[in-house]
Structure formats: C-alpha cells, structure tokens
Amino acid sequence: MPGFQYFVASSLDGFIATADDDLGWLLQFDGFAGGKESYEAFMAEVGCIVMGGETYAWLRKNEPGHWPYPTTPCWVFTRHEISAPHGADVTFVRGPVAEFVADLKAEAGDRNVWIVGGGVLAAQFADAGALDEIIISIIPVVLGSGKPVLPMSGPTAPMELLSAHTMGRGIMELRYRFGRAQA
C-alpha cells in the first residue's frame, strides 16, 4: 500500500548533515556497491516528492542548472518566495503538513510519497501521523554534531524492522515501518 517514506542517509551518530549543511562526509561514499540499485528500486515506487525549503535551496545551489527529479512532481514546504527550475513540476506550499497529506497522496497516485532530506520536515509528518516508513542508510562516519535524522520531541512507539542489508563500504540500509502510538 502506498505511503509516506523518509529515505535518508545518516552518520553513525544520527546526523543527516553538518550544522552548516555540508554533505562532504556523505558524498565521499558516492558510487558504493548496491547504492545505485537501492536508489533506483526506491525511485521506481515514488510518485511524488516532498522537501523543505532548506533542502530545495541546497539542491539549487549545489546542482545549478540541473533539477534531479525532472519527471516526478515535487512539493516544497517553504515560507520564502522562490522560483522553480524551468520545466520542473514544483509546487510551493506553506502551512502544517497535515493540511497537505491528502493532496500529496492524490498527487502520488498508486505510488509512494518520498520525504527528501530535512529531518525537521520528516518529524512533522511523523508528528502528524503520516510517516509510514523510514529507509535509512547508516554511513560509517561520526560527525559529532549536526542536523538530526529525525528531531522529534519524545519517544515513539516501537518501529518494526522490515529489512536490513549491508552494502558496499560498510553501509547498512535499514527499513522500518514507523510505529504508531497505542490508542
């Protein structure tokens, strides 16, 4: 059943970026065995992408003249007035994520919604009860500090491990069904 997935890479100590959004620690692992296949299999099931304004700004700054998702609708949660790349299917929205869950599901059709980067945005979907899965690649480096993978305010219900496998260079990909609080 299609749902909302947070597909992300994290340092061993739980950070997705340094405090100043540097991803050099992650980019040094580009091309690891199994990474491309995992990403392509994941993307084949994605019907809509959602990201925060900081992730969008990072992509525009670090990939000038190139939009990495040319055939997939993308929604960007931002408080800023910004423009979309020429020819890209990008929708800018503001407000609580819960207000857009039905629209995002409709946009994705019978496929998944990918929450790209932005642990804060992923945490908002989790808090709204809309995060279904976390697919996290643990990268064997320690950052010591930075932007947390999922900065939630308290303990979650236990998550169910759906799969785990080792990829090249010591990277471990874990797939969890996000836990729901007991009513």
trRosetta pair geometry for C-beta under 8 A, 3 or more apart (Angstrom, degrees):
i j d omega theta_ij theta_ji phi_ij phi_ji
2 45 7.9 -174 -113 173 85 94
2 47 7.2 -8 -145 14 142 128
2 105 7.3 134 109 -146 117 83
2 108 6.1 172 170 124 141 125
2 109 7.7 144 -47 98 174 46
2 110 5.9 -179 -32 -178 136 37
2 111 5.6 108 -116 130 130 10
2 112 5.1 -158 -153 -76 82 52
2 113 7.6 86 165 -10 102 72
3 112 6.0 -12 58 -126 47 90
3 113 7.3 -85 136 32 31 86
3 132 3.2 -5 150 17 141 164
3 133 6.4 107 90 -1 125 96
4 101 7.8 -64 -53 -136 137 92
4 104 7.6 46 -92 116 105 136
4 112 7.2 151 -97 -169 18 85
4 113 4.8 -24 -107 71 68 108
4 115 6.2 45 179 -29 95 110
4 125 5.7 -143 151 177 150 139
4 130 5.2 51 12 147 156 85
4 131 5.4 -93 101 -114 117 40
4 132 5.1 129 52 7 66 93
4 133 7.6 174 93 30 49 69
5 42 7.9 -151 119 -160 150 105
5 46 7.9 -105 51 -96 123 92
5 112 5.1 12 2 173 117 137
5 113 7.0 158 22 78 70 52
5 114 5.7 -29 73 -108 94 59
5 115 6.8 -165 90 18 39 82
5 132 6.5 -47 -71 68 61 94
5 133 4.6 -13 -115 69 84 102
5 134 7.5 164 -162 -89 64 22
5 135 6.1 15 -179 1 112 107
6 115 4.6 -30 -96 68 73 115
6 122 4.3 66 -114 -135 137 129
6 125 7.5 171 -61 65 111 135
6 131 6.1 -3 -21 -147 115 116
6 133 7.2 -165 29 99 67 55
6 134 4.9 -16 66 -114 104 71
6 135 7.1 175 87 29 51 64
6 136 7.8 8 109 -66 94 86
6 150 7.4 86 131 -89 164 111
7 42 5.6 103 -122 -174 157 149
7 114 5.8 -36 19 -146 114 104
7 115 7.7 146 18 61 63 62
7 116 7.6 -19 61 -101 86 56
7 135 4.5 -6 -110 66 74 111
7 136 8.0 -165 -149 -73 37 41
8 16 5.8 -46 180 -114 122 126
8 117 6.8 131 -115 -93 102 35
8 119 7.6 91 -148 -80 165 79
8 122 7.4 -56 -37 -56 144 160
8 134 7.5 -41 29 -162 105 86
8 135 7.4 135 21 81 58 62
8 136 5.6 -14 71 -112 83 74
8 137 7.4 -150 105 26 40 76
8 149 6.4 147 114 -150 141 94
9 16 6.8 119 80 -135 59 77
9 26 5.5 115 105 -137 140 127
9 136 7.3 132 -111 -164 24 62
9 137 4.5 -29 -109 68 78 103
9 138 8.0 171 -158 -80 64 13
9 139 5.5 46 177 -32 107 116
10 14 5.8 -8 177 -133 127 31
10 15 6.5 136 -159 61 79 27
10 16 5.6 -51 -101 -80 71 68
10 136 5.5 -6 7 -169 117 112
10 137 7.2 156 22 76 66 51
10 138 5.9 -29 72 -109 90 57
10 139 6.7 -176 84 16 34 87
10 149 4.4 -6 -105 -87 133 130
11 14 6.7 -44 71 30 80 22
11 15 4.7 2 29 53 117 83
11 16 7.8 -145 0 -71 80 23
11 25 6.7 -2 -87 129 113 142
11 138 7.9 22 147 -159 15 64
11 139 5.7 -50 -104 68 43 98
11 141 5.3 -72 -136 84 96 80
11 142 6.1 113 166 -122 119 25
11 143 4.5 -163 -23 -12 175 104
11 146 7.2 92 12 41 136 145
12 138 6.1 69 -99 -179 58 101
12 139 7.0 -107 -39 81 69 52
12 140 5.9 43 -56 -132 119 40
12 141 6.4 179 0 67 99 28
12 142 5.3 -51 58 -78 110 71
13 142 4.9 65 -16 -140 120 80
13 143 6.1 -139 57 39 114 74
13 144 6.9 65 68 -62 160 23
14 148 5.9 -2 140 -143 101 76
14 149 5.1 -103 -169 2 70 112
15 18 7.3 59 148 -86 137 35
15 143 4.6 -79 56 51 140 143
15 145 7.1 90 -80 142 152 20
15 146 3.5 81 -167 70 143 120
15 147 5.9 107 -160 60 87 47
15 148 6.2 -62 -104 -97 62 34
15 149 6.7 -132 -102 -41 13 77
16 117 6.6 152 153 -144 139 70
16 119 5.5 169 10 -41 136 111
16 146 7.3 -165 49 129 43 120
16 147 5.4 -57 56 92 85 100
16 148 7.4 30 4 124 91 18
16 149 5.3 121 -42 -99 99 61
17 21 5.1 -2 164 -130 141 42
17 22 6.7 142 -173 56 85 40
17 23 5.8 -49 -117 -76 90 79
17 117 7.9 37 -33 -154 123 107
17 146 5.6 -170 95 178 43 118
17 147 4.6 14 56 33 89 120
18 21 6.8 -62 66 19 74 11
18 22 4.2 1 33 46 126 94
18 23 7.9 -146 8 -62 86 37
18 25 7.3 120 -44 0 101 124
18 143 6.2 -155 -92 -162 73 128
18 145 7.6 55 -149 94 67 72
18 146 4.6 -91 -125 -112 30 110
18 147 7.5 41 90 0 12 85
19 145 6.2 -3 -42 125 110 103
19 146 5.5 -127 -44 -120 58 48
19 147 6.8 143 -102 -42 39 75
21 54 7.1 -143 -96 172 134 110
21 58 5.8 -143 -180 -100 133 124
21 147 7.5 33 -88 -17 59 137
22 25 7.2 83 120 -3 94 90
23 26 4.7 -46 -176 43 86 113
23 27 5.4 88 121 -27 90 100
24 27 5.6 -55 -131 40 33 110
24 28 6.5 45 164 -32 64 98
25 28 6.5 -50 -163 17 22 113
25 139 7.3 124 137 118 94 142
25 141 5.2 -156 -176 101 112 158
25 143 6.3 -125 -2 -89 178 100
26 29 6.1 -64 -174 30 45 109
26 139 6.0 -124 -113 -63 75 173
27 30 5.6 -1 -169 -32 57 109
29 32 5.2 -16 173 -34 88 124
29 35 7.6 149 138 -76 97 155
29 139 6.0 -133 -18 -137 162 117
29 169 5.8 -173 -140 94 98 156
29 171 6.8 104 -173 -63 143 131
30 35 7.8 -154 -152 104 37 160
31 35 7.0 139 160 52 4 134
31 36 7.7 9 -125 -39 42 109
32 35 4.6 87 66 -24 82 126
32 167 5.9 87 128 133 114 109
32 168 3.9 -171 179 80 84 108
32 169 4.5 -88 -125 16 123 119
32 171 5.8 85 129 5 159 136
33 167 6.0 -175 91 178 69 76
33 168 2.9 113 35 -48 87 126
33 169 7.4 148 24 -8 83 78
34 37 5.7 -66 -152 46 44 111
34 38 5.8 46 154 -26 78 109
34 165 7.7 -139 -173 120 152 115
34 167 3.5 -137 74 -135 133 102
34 168 5.7 165 19 -6 95 85
34 171 7.7 -164 73 74 116 115
34 173 7.8 -136 134 -9 124 132
35 38 5.8 -58 -146 35 27 110
35 39 6.3 22 159 -15 64 109
35 137 7.7 55 -117 -132 90 160
35 167 6.0 109 -56 164 68 148
35 168 7.0 -75 -21 41 96 105
35 171 7.3 37 -75 71 101 158
36 39 5.9 -58 -148 39 29 109
36 40 6.2 25 157 -17 66 110
37 40 5.9 -56 -142 39 28 109
37 41 6.2 27 159 -17 64 108
38 41 6.0 -58 -148 38 26 109
38 42 6.3 27 154 -19 62 110
38 137 7.7 112 117 -78 156 126
38 167 6.8 -61 -26 -86 140 145
38 173 6.1 -151 -138 -87 154 166
39 42 5.6 -58 -149 38 29 113
39 43 6.1 26 157 -17 67 109
40 43 5.8 -53 -140 39 30 109
40 44 6.5 41 156 -31 62 101
41 44 5.8 -47 -153 21 30 117
41 45 7.5 14 154 -6 57 105
42 45 6.4 -77 -170 39 34 102
42 46 6.8 36 143 -34 71 110
42 114 7.7 88 155 -101 106 129
42 135 6.8 -171 -113 96 131 163
43 46 5.2 -51 -146 20 45 120
43 72 7.8 -106 -162 -55 95 149
43 114 8.0 -17 -107 -51 60 155
45 111 5.6 174 175 -153 50 93
45 112 5.2 38 134 10 94 113
46 49 6.6 36 170 -67 128 81
46 72 6.2 10 117 -135 108 145
46 108 7.6 -82 -176 -137 49 106
46 111 5.9 76 154 152 9 122
46 112 5.4 -55 -104 72 53 90
46 113 7.5 82 -149 -124 78 14
46 114 4.7 -12 -128 -26 126 120
47 72 7.3 179 -177 -144 20 95
47 73 7.7 5 150 38 62 101
47 107 6.9 160 128 120 98 65
47 108 3.4 113 81 -160 115 64
47 109 5.0 -141 -162 40 156 86
47 110 7.2 127 -56 60 152 40
47 111 3.0 135 -35 67 107 115
47 112 6.4 140 14 50 84 35
47 113 7.1 -49 63 -73 82 55
48 72 6.9 171 -111 176 24 92
48 73 5.1 -27 -119 77 80 100
48 74 7.5 160 -170 -91 63 32
48 75 6.8 19 175 -3 108 104
48 104 5.7 -180 112 -167 149 75
48 107 4.3 83 -91 109 143 108
48 108 3.9 -95 7 -73 109 82
48 111 7.5 145 1 88 70 101
48 112 7.9 -135 43 113 72 41
48 113 4.8 -22 76 -113 101 79
48 114 7.3 -178 93 23 49 71
49 69 5.6 -57 8 -151 155 167
49 72 5.4 74 -12 127 109 122
49 73 7.1 179 28 95 74 49
49 74 4.4 -20 73 -110 106 80
49 75 7.2 178 92 25 54 64
49 113 7.5 160 -96 -164 19 62
49 114 5.0 -23 -113 66 71 101
49 116 5.6 20 -170 -23 105 122
50 74 7.4 165 -83 -162 30 59
50 75 4.7 -15 -109 67 80 98
50 76 7.7 174 -156 -81 54 30
50 77 7.0 39 -179 -19 97 100
50 104 6.1 -15 -57 -128 133 136
50 113 6.0 21 -3 175 113 107
50 114 7.1 173 27 84 68 50
50 115 5.5 -27 73 -105 98 62
50 116 7.0 174 78 14 41 82
50 121 7.2 -161 130 159 99 134
51 55 4.2 -109 180 83 119 132
51 56 5.5 144 103 -52 120 83
51 59 7.9 49 123 -11 167 134
51 74 6.9 -11 14 -171 103 106
51 75 7.7 156 25 85 58 53
51 76 5.7 -19 72 -112 81 72
51 77 7.4 -152 101 23 35 80
51 115 7.4 136 -87 -165 51 50
51 116 4.2 -34 -84 65 107 105
51 117 6.0 34 -138 54 108 97
51 118 5.9 140 -160 2 69 135
51 121 6.9 133 -162 60 35 170
52 55 5.1 96 57 10 74 101
52 56 7.0 -135 102 -4 39 92
52 76 7.2 67 178 -162 11 70
52 77 5.3 -40 -114 67 58 96
52 78 7.0 119 -179 -74 55 72
52 117 7.3 -109 32 101 93 92
52 118 3.9 143 11 -121 117 152
52 120 6.6 43 -65 72 162 100
52 121 4.2 -155 -50 -47 108 132
53 56 5.4 -55 -145 39 34 115
53 57 6.1 35 156 -20 68 105
53 76 6.1 91 -86 169 58 104
53 77 6.5 -96 -30 96 80 54
53 78 3.1 104 -80 -107 118 100
53 79 6.9 -85 -22 22 158 61
53 80 5.8 116 -156 26 147 107
53 82 7.3 144 -143 3 101 143
54 57 5.7 -52 -145 37 31 111
54 58 6.4 35 153 -22 64 104
54 117 8.0 -126 94 128 88 123
54 118 6.5 138 61 -95 101 100
55 58 5.6 -52 -148 33 32 114
55 59 6.5 33 153 -19 64 104
55 116 5.8 156 158 111 153 97
55 117 3.9 147 -113 83 131 132
55 118 4.8 -83 -32 -39 126 106
55 121 7.7 -71 -3 9 129 142
56 59 5.8 -55 -152 34 30 111
56 60 6.4 26 154 -15 65 108
56 76 4.7 35 -64 -132 150 133
56 78 6.7 -67 39 -59 142 131
56 82 7.2 135 122 96 131 157
57 60 5.8 -56 -146 39 32 110
57 61 6.1 27 157 -16 66 110
57 82 7.5 -118 -81 -112 86 159
58 61 5.9 -60 -145 41 28 108
58 62 5.8 -1 167 4 67 118
58 117 7.5 -123 53 159 140 169
59 62 6.4 -70 -131 51 21 92
59 63 5.5 -30 -176 33 64 114
59 67 7.8 60 149 -132 122 57
59 68 6.7 -106 -154 10 122 114
60 63 7.2 -64 -109 60 14 75
60 64 7.1 51 171 -95 53 60
60 85 7.4 -167 -110 -60 95 101
61 64 7.1 -14 -164 -60 21 88
63 66 4.5 -86 165 71 99 103
63 67 7.6 133 115 -88 122 24
63 68 6.3 5 136 -41 172 100
67 70 5.7 115 90 -77 102 73
67 85 4.2 -164 -61 62 126 158
67 87 7.8 -168 29 81 143 88
67 88 4.6 -130 -165 -85 171 130
69 72 4.5 -68 180 54 105 105
69 74 5.5 106 89 -57 141 125
69 88 7.5 74 80 -147 78 108
70 87 7.3 3 -147 121 95 107
70 88 6.7 -96 -121 -107 55 77
72 89 7.3 -150 103 63 28 118
73 89 4.5 -72 -107 124 63 124
73 90 8.0 164 -164 -84 56 30
73 91 7.1 14 -178 -2 100 108
73 107 5.3 -113 90 177 148 119
74 88 7.0 -24 33 166 121 109
74 89 6.5 126 18 93 73 72
74 90 4.9 -21 75 -107 101 73
74 91 7.3 176 92 25 50 69
75 90 7.7 153 -93 -160 25 55
75 91 4.8 -24 -110 70 74 100
75 92 7.8 156 -162 -92 59 19
75 93 5.9 0 -174 7 105 119
75 100 7.0 170 161 169 156 144
75 104 6.4 -99 19 -101 152 98
75 107 7.3 126 -37 55 121 171
76 82 7.7 -65 111 67 150 125
76 90 6.2 14 -8 -173 115 103
76 91 7.2 173 22 84 72 46
76 92 5.1 -28 69 -108 100 66
76 93 7.1 153 76 26 47 70
77 93 5.8 -36 -101 78 61 86
77 94 6.7 113 -159 -104 66 45
77 97 6.9 -40 -88 -85 151 87
77 121 6.1 152 48 -120 136 121
78 82 6.4 -23 117 16 163 119
78 92 5.8 -49 44 -155 109 102
78 93 7.8 106 29 63 64 41
78 94 6.5 -70 79 -80 40 92
79 94 5.6 93 -96 -123 54 130
82 92 6.7 161 58 -100 85 146
84 88 5.1 -143 168 73 105 106
84 90 3.7 174 -122 56 122 124
84 92 7.6 -142 -57 -34 98 102
85 88 4.2 65 66 -7 92 131
85 90 7.1 95 28 -9 74 137
93 100 6.0 87 142 -87 163 147
95 99 5.1 -34 125 46 125 146
95 100 7.2 131 80 -32 105 106
96 99 5.1 102 73 -8 82 102
96 124 7.6 -158 -157 -177 64 119
96 128 7.3 142 166 -90 99 129
97 100 5.9 -74 -161 44 46 102
97 101 6.8 70 146 -57 76 84
97 121 7.2 125 -75 -163 137 75
97 124 4.7 123 -1 130 134 113
97 125 5.4 -93 137 -79 157 66
97 128 5.4 -135 84 -13 103 156
97 130 6.8 -138 129 43 115 145
98 101 5.9 -21 -151 -16 39 116
98 128 4.1 -164 -74 -143 92 128
98 130 7.0 -178 -103 -26 64 130
100 103 4.9 -62 -161 48 66 115
100 104 5.5 67 141 -27 89 103
101 104 5.9 -58 -147 36 27 109
101 105 6.4 27 156 -18 64 107
101 128 6.8 -165 -58 136 130 135
101 130 4.9 -131 -115 -110 127 144
102 105 5.7 -53 -148 36 31 112
102 106 6.3 32 153 -19 65 106
103 106 5.7 -55 -149 37 30 112
103 107 6.3 33 152 -22 65 106
104 107 5.5 -51 -147 34 32 114
104 108 6.4 28 155 -16 65 107
104 113 5.0 47 155 -112 113 150
105 108 5.9 -60 -148 39 30 108
105 113 6.8 -77 -83 -34 50 129
106 109 7.5 29 177 -70 34 46
107 113 7.7 75 74 -97 101 106
108 111 5.0 -125 174 76 89 75
108 112 6.2 -89 -170 113 141 12
108 113 4.8 -103 -57 -64 147 79
115 118 7.2 -106 167 72 91 101
115 121 6.2 -170 -166 115 110 105
115 122 4.9 128 132 -95 142 83
115 125 5.9 -118 -83 4 151 155
115 131 7.3 -41 0 -112 151 96
117 121 7.9 54 100 40 61 123
118 121 3.8 25 132 19 126 114
118 122 6.3 147 103 -15 74 84
119 122 5.5 -54 -144 40 36 113
119 123 6.1 41 154 -23 68 104
119 147 5.9 167 22 151 123 95
119 148 5.3 -157 127 95 163 64
119 149 5.2 169 -107 167 129 17
119 150 5.3 -131 -158 -78 101 31
119 151 5.4 89 129 -1 116 86
120 123 5.7 -53 -150 34 29 113
120 124 6.7 34 149 -23 62 101
120 147 8.0 -72 -26 -167 93 109
120 151 6.0 -13 -90 48 64 117
121 124 5.5 -49 -153 29 36 114
121 125 6.9 34 150 -15 65 99
122 125 5.7 -52 -154 35 36 110
122 126 6.4 38 147 -19 66 104
122 131 6.5 73 -175 -104 75 136
122 134 7.9 81 -179 -106 135 99
122 150 5.8 -80 103 -112 119 84
123 126 5.4 -51 -146 37 36 115
123 127 6.2 38 154 -20 67 104
123 150 5.5 141 -76 -169 90 65
123 151 5.3 -66 -50 67 158 60
123 152 4.9 -169 -142 -74 108 71
124 127 5.7 -51 -144 37 31 111
124 128 6.3 26 154 -15 63 109
125 128 5.7 -61 -147 42 31 109
125 130 4.6 -89 -169 78 82 101
125 131 4.4 106 116 -58 101 91
126 129 7.8 45 177 -68 32 21
126 130 7.6 -102 -72 55 20 62
126 131 4.1 -25 -82 16 67 139
126 150 6.8 56 -11 -165 156 115
126 152 6.1 -66 94 -88 138 127
126 156 7.2 -58 176 -104 128 131
126 178 6.5 -137 -121 -164 96 145
127 152 6.8 171 -63 -130 93 97
127 153 7.8 53 -97 14 122 103
128 131 8.0 106 57 -16 80 80
129 180 7.2 53 -141 -127 91 98
131 134 7.2 27 166 -57 118 85
131 178 4.8 92 114 -42 92 174
132 177 6.9 -42 168 -148 67 72
132 178 5.8 -174 178 25 13 110
133 162 7.3 -28 -132 6 116 146
133 175 6.5 -4 -174 -171 117 86
133 176 6.6 159 -155 84 66 49
133 177 5.8 -42 -98 -107 78 46
133 178 6.2 -137 -81 -18 21 89
134 150 7.3 -43 -112 -63 143 144
134 159 7.1 -34 31 -146 116 155
134 174 7.8 7 109 104 92 91
134 175 7.5 174 89 -149 51 42
134 176 4.9 -1 56 56 93 101
134 178 6.1 97 -17 -73 93 92
135 173 6.9 5 -180 -175 86 98
135 174 7.5 179 -151 89 44 47
135 175 4.8 -3 -108 -107 81 82
135 176 7.9 -173 -76 25 41 62
136 149 6.8 40 -128 -167 133 142
136 173 7.3 168 87 -150 39 54
136 174 5.3 -14 62 60 88 93
136 175 8.0 169 21 -83 62 38
136 176 7.6 0 10 9 105 105
137 167 7.3 -26 -139 28 113 136
137 171 5.5 6 -178 178 102 115
137 172 7.2 159 -155 81 54 40
137 173 4.8 -23 -99 -97 77 78
137 174 7.9 169 -87 19 29 66
138 171 6.7 164 75 -158 55 61
138 172 4.6 -5 48 60 108 94
138 173 7.7 -165 14 -79 71 29
138 174 6.8 39 -18 -1 106 109
139 171 5.9 -13 -104 -112 55 97
140 169 7.3 -151 29 140 116 80
140 170 4.3 -9 -15 112 148 125
140 171 6.8 -122 -11 -79 90 52
143 146 4.7 -13 130 -13 145 132
147 151 8.0 -84 -177 -33 66 124
148 151 4.3 110 70 -66 128 90
152 156 6.5 46 92 -55 163 102
156 159 7.0 30 107 -46 128 92
156 178 7.4 -74 175 -171 146 83
156 179 5.2 129 143 64 102 113
156 181 7.7 -112 -163 -64 57 81
157 179 3.2 -151 91 148 85 117
157 180 5.5 -22 42 75 151 23
157 181 5.0 -168 -44 -83 117 41
157 182 6.6 134 -111 -24 131 73
158 179 5.0 143 76 -96 31 147
159 176 4.0 27 154 177 131 128
159 177 6.3 169 -168 74 78 51
159 178 5.8 -40 -116 -125 104 31
159 179 4.6 -106 -74 -29 52 95
160 176 6.4 143 71 -160 43 71
160 177 4.3 -2 56 47 102 107
160 179 7.2 130 -15 -78 71 77
161 164 6.3 -13 -176 -36 120 108
161 174 6.8 -63 -134 -165 96 98
161 175 7.4 99 -164 77 57 56
161 176 5.8 -41 -98 -101 47 78
162 175 4.5 -62 66 108 105 101
162 176 6.4 169 4 -108 89 20
162 177 5.7 98 -48 -30 113 87
163 173 7.8 -1 111 111 97 93
163 174 7.6 174 91 -152 56 39
163 175 4.5 21 49 40 88 117
164 172 6.7 -2 -169 -178 93 100
164 173 7.1 170 -148 88 46 55
164 174 5.1 0 -106 -108 87 71
164 175 7.3 -150 -66 22 49 71
165 172 7.5 173 91 -152 29 61
165 173 5.7 -9 61 57 76 97
166 170 7.5 -43 -159 -143 104 30
166 171 7.2 133 -162 80 58 49
166 172 5.6 -34 -102 -101 64 71
166 173 7.9 173 -95 18 15 74
167 171 4.5 -29 66 78 100 102
167 172 7.4 180 18 -88 78 20
167 173 6.0 54 -18 -16 116 107
168 171 6.5 15 72 26 47 105
